[in-house]
């Protein structure tokens, strides 16, 4: 199988593989499942459900 020079250079540069089913590394700064769940609970609570994230964050700080 022959690949193009451009493909080889892209692989060498570490560009993300965008093919369907490609295995991707989890980012080191990604939210844990617990953090994600907690954020969803807060944002959907009756106190904050009508606000945007930009309005919620200052109220929580």
N, C-alpha and C positions, 0 to 999 in steps of 0.2 A: 504494500500500500504506500502510495506516495502522498506526502503532505506538502502544502505550499510553504514557502519561506516565511510568509506572514504568520501562518498558523504556528510554526515553530517558534518564532520570536515572541508571539503572544504567550505561549506556554512558558517560555523562559522568563518572561517578565512577571509571571505570577498573576496574570489577569484571571478574573473569576470565570469559571466554567458555567455558561448559561444554558447548557443543554438540559432538557427535561430529564429528571431522574439522577442528575449529577449529585454527588455527595459533597456537601459544603461544610466547612468547619464552623463551629459555633463561635460567634464573636466573643471576645473576652469581656466586653462591656454589656453583653446582652442581659436582659432581666431574667431572673430565675422564675420558675413557674409560680412560686409563692408570691413574689413581688408583682408579677403580672396579674394574678388573681386579686390581690389586695387593691391594686389600682382600679381594676374593673369594678370591684365592689364599691369603692369610694365614688367613682364617677357615675355609677348608676343608682346611688343612694338618693332618697327623696330630697335631701338637702342640696345636692349638687346636680341632679339630673337635667335641669333646665339651663345649666351653665356650660360654657366652652372650657376646654382645658386651660386656656390662657386666663380665664377668670377663676378657675378652681385653684390653681397653684398658689397665687398670692394669698388666698384665704387660708390655705393650709400652713403657710410659712409662719 
